[in-house]
Amino acid sequence: MDRYSKMKTILVTGGAGYIGSHVCKELAARGYRPITYDSLVNGHREAVRWGPFEHGDVRDRRRLDEVISRYRPEAAIIYELRLLGQSVAGGSITAITSAAASLCSRR
């Protein structure tokens, strides 16, 4: 049995960025298992130190559903990236939709 088996899992999109990695660190300190989901466009793989890493873009619904199915998170923390006036809000909506569908199907 690995050290994560009894921990509650939380999906953190953007978890390899500055803020996301600090959120993952705090979640781990509080006994949660953060699953970092990040495209690494602006994040850094070496920032992921407090739980598993899954590479993917928040706009890729199929990949996001695959990760959610694998880890079955209790909750999701979704960060929206804004760069030079551009937003990936559509990706955040995809992430929210995937997480909500998964979490609601357990009820």
N, C-alpha and C positions, 0 to 999 in steps of 0.2 A: 504494500500500500504506500503510495507516494505522499509527500507532505501536504499536497493540495487536496487530497481526496475528501476531507471533511469540511473544507472551507467553502463559504458561499462565494459564488463566482459573479463578477461584474465585468461586463464588456466595456472597454474604454476606447472609443474611436479617437484617433489623434493622440494615442497614448505614448507615442515616441517623440512628441514635441516637448517643448520646455514645460508648459503648464500641465499637459497630459501626463508626462512622466512623474511630475511631483504629485499629481492626484493618485497615480498608481502606487507610488511610494507610501502615501498616507493610507490608502486602502489596505495595503499589505500590513502596515503597522497596526491597523485596527482589526486584523484577522480575516480580511477578504482576499480572494484570489483574483487579481486584475488580469484580464485578458486584453492585451494591447492589439488593436486592429489599426493598421496604419499603412499608407502607401509609400512612406518614406520620401515623398517629394520634398517635404520641409522638415520631417522628423529624422531621427537618427537611431539606427538599430542599437547602438551602444547605450542609449538612454533607457532601453527596456531591460530592467534588472529585477523586477519584482513579480514576475509571472510570465506566462507564455506569450509569444509573439506570433501574430498572424498577419501576413502581408496581404493587403488588399485595399481597394479604393471604395470609399463609402457609396459611390454611385453604382457599384457592381452588385446588384441585388442577389444574383445567384451565389457569388462568393460570400457575401455577408450572411445569407441564409445557411450556407454550408458551415460557417464558423459558429453561428448561433446554434445550429443543430448539434455540432460536436461538443460544445461546452455547456449548453443549456444555462445561460446566465440568469441570475435572479433579477438583474437590473442592467441598464445600459446608461453610460454617461457619454453623450455625443457632443463633440466640439465641432463648431463650424469654422472653417478656415476662410479668412479674408485676406487677399493679397492684392495690392495695387488696385483697389476698387472692385476687384472681382470676388464673387462669392460662389461657394459650392453649396448653396442652400439646397439645391436639388439633391445633392448627396446626403445632406442631413435629413431631408424628408425620406429618402430611401432607407437610411439607417433607422429612423424612427419607425417607419412602416414595418420593416423586417423585425425589429425588436418587439414592437407591439403585437404583431401577429404571433410570434413565438410565445411571448409571455401570456397572452390572452388564451392561447390554445391549451394551456395547462390548467385553466380554471374549470 
